[in-house]
Each structure stands twice: as structure tokens, then as C-alpha cells.
Amino acid sequence: MDSSSPACVSFIGIVDFTEDANWVYCSESVYDLLGYEPHELIGSSSLNLVHPDEFSEVKELHYTTISQDQAAVLAYLRMRHKDPYKGYVLCGISRTVCQNVLVGSVSFAAPGPKAMHNASTAQEVKIITPTAKDLEFRRWNDPNPMPPCPVPSSRGGSPEPRRGRGRPISFDPLPEQSVRTALILDRFSVNCGILYCSNDSILSTTTCMGRSFFDFVVRKDEDLVRSWIDVIKGWGVNERGQPSDGGFGFGKFTVLVHGRDSSIRHPDPVPSRHRNGSHAHSHADPHAHSHPHSHSHSHSVSRTHSQSRTRDARSHQYATSAGYREREREREKERDRDRALMRPPRTRGAEDLVVDAIFSAHSDGLMVILRKSSS
């Protein structure tokens, strides 16, 4: 890729339910992809960046996505770069309705294995830019991985859009849809701290912000959910090995609404090589120099010490190359223990809630969409 090409990154974006689809949140990688700082976009219409030829269709797509309460759907369209010399960038737009906002990501779109993976894991793919038709991969009637979640009747239906001849549709702000919560997690942390929570419907924003995501995963599901997130992180890497988008993953687990301290774990057993080293030193005879065979004995001790140093050097080398993740986890545990000292203990009546989840990776974080499971 030459220097004039857009970066192969993705940014997280959240827009409201108005007909202008105003930006509510943008992550920092919007600058790498489109040249804007987040503060330049928040509060403005996301449709301002859409190519004029595609404006009407994108606005109708915005209405349809919300009124049909869609999740994990993908569209390909052009968005304007801040630098006029770079024109419009072909982007992949992922979208999920979360109660009163539309959350998703915007990424650079190009043919290749990543495009195939993203389209294969999406529940629907919509091609708006004609030149992107090669990015539409269709599954062979696979069942939907997320069964439909009906909108509660108490919320009422969506207002009908007003259509004028040759003009884009117009509609009043749409009502809330089914109960879902979007979380943005720190993908560069072992414990995936919660950076953003879209509402209080499942987790309290004031309770969960800044804490480890796994504080809100029941202990019996923690290892499984960690393994899912490791897979999602692996998917979210571009051809250069940089953090990027990576399609959708679907799962079900139990949430602890009031949380727990996930940093408290049983200590790992001491590796046998450390025990052996201590044993060898503790049984060394301090009076070996007076023994008739002191020369042979000291040679044996010296050889033992040399072997121990060799093992220690190898252990250090292994720890440096393969133990980075474990050290990061230990540092996270220490920080979580410090936070736990200032946190009220979990009450006995804490509610457990089985949820369906959609996981996705992006350049600036992980996104998790939660809803109460119907099964």
C-alpha cells in the first residue's frame, strides 16, 4: 500500500436515532481513516460524510436498520476524507441497534480474506457503492446465529417515513428498540477494562466504568469468555499485523449485575525448578571445607550452582519472550486489588443474568453487545 492510501484501520462510531444520524461517539482512529479528530465530528450529522450519489439510500438504510431492530449487519459505502485530495474512501460500516443508539464501526474496505471473514460473520450485507459488489459474500442459508428479539409492544411502532418525489426520506426521531447494552473494552489490557457503557439497562454505568469486564462475568464462565475474547482479538488484526476490525462472534454467558472482584485467584504453585534450586542450596554443608573429600564435594556444588545459573538464565530468557502476557496479568491483578480496597463488597442478593452477546474487535477497542437471553 502506498502512502496516499487510507490506513487499514477501523474506528468505533455511535450515532443517534434522528434522521441526521448525529455522531454521539467516535474513537481516535477516525483520524487515521478519515482525517478528522473525534471532537470535529461529535454532534454533527454522520450523513454529511456520505457521497452525494448515495445519500438517499444511506439515509433510508439508517431508518430501516433502526425500525427493524437489526444487529451485526454490514454495509459498504463511500465516506468523505477531510483531505479533499483523498476524496471519498470505500468503507465497511457495521451496525447494531442498542436501545436508543446505533453502534458499530467504520473500516477501510478492500478485497481480500478480511473482507470475506467480515461478510461471512455478519447477519446481513448491504452493497451501496456499486464498485463494492465483489465484497458481498453470501452464506448458503445458514441459520441466523442470533434469534430475533421482538421489540416490546409498550415501546410502540416506528413512525412512517415521509417520502417526497426525488427527495430523501424524512422521519421524526425513532423510539427506543429492544433492550441492549453496548460496552467498549480496552483490547490492550488482559482484564479488558470497561471504557464506555451505552446505558444502564443491564449494567449500571457508574458501577462498571473503569472496572475489569470480567468482574461482571460469573466465575464459572470466566475462562470460556476469556478464550472467546482472545479469538476475537486474533481476528481483529490487519494484513500488517496492526489492530483492526475482524467480524462478529456470538456467545452466551452469565452476567453478574453487581460485579465481583475477578482479580482474586488462588496462587499458582511454585514451579518445580525453583523448589529444586532451593532444596539444593538448603542442603549444602556449610563445613564442607573440613571434609576429607571437600575438593570433590565443592566441585559438585560448583557444578550444581553452574547448572542452576544456566537454568535460571534459560528461565529468564523464556520469561522475557513468552511470559510477557503473564506479567501483564499480574500487574492488572495488583491494580484491581488496589481498586477493590475502595469498592463495596458484593451483596448476597446480587443478580445473575444470562445474556446473549455479540463480540467484535476494532483498532481502538473491543465492542460487546449484551441483551437478556430469551432461552
Sequence and secondary structure as in RCSB ss.txt:
>XXXX:A:sequence
MDSSSPACVSFIGIVDFTEDANWVYCSESVYDLLGYEPHELIGSSSLNLVHPDEFSEVKELHYTTISQDQAAVLA
YLRMRHKDPYKGYVLCGISRTVCQNVLVGSVSFAAPGPKAMHNASTAQEVKIITPTAKDLEFRRWNDPNPMPPCP
VPSSRGGSPEPRRGRGRPISFDPLPEQSVRTALILDRFSVNCGILYCSNDSILSTTTCMGRSFFDFVVRKDEDLV
RSWIDVIKGWGVNERGQPSDGGFGFGKFTVLVHGRDSSIRHPDPVPSRHRNGSHAHSHADPHAHSHPHSHSHSHS
VSRTHSQSRTRDARSHQYATSAGYREREREREKERDRDRALMRPPRTRGAEDLVVDAIFSAHSDGLMVILRKSSS
>XXXX:A:secstr
  TTS  S EEEEEE SSTT BEEEE TTHHHHHS  HHHHTTSBGGGGB GGGHHHHHHHHHHHHHTT  SEEE
EEEEE SSGGG EEEEEEEEEEETTEEEEEEEE  SSHHHHHHHHHSSEEEE SGGGGGG    SS   SS    
  GGG      B  TTS  B       S  EEEEE TTSTT BEEEE  SSSS HHHHTTSBGGGGB HHHHHHH
HHHHHHHHHHSB TTS B    EEEEEEEEETT   TT        HHHHHHHHHHHT  TTGGGSTTHHHHHHH
HHHHHHHHHHHHHHHHHHHHHH HHHHHHHHHHHHHHHHHHTS    TT  EEEEEEEEEEETTEEEEEEEE   
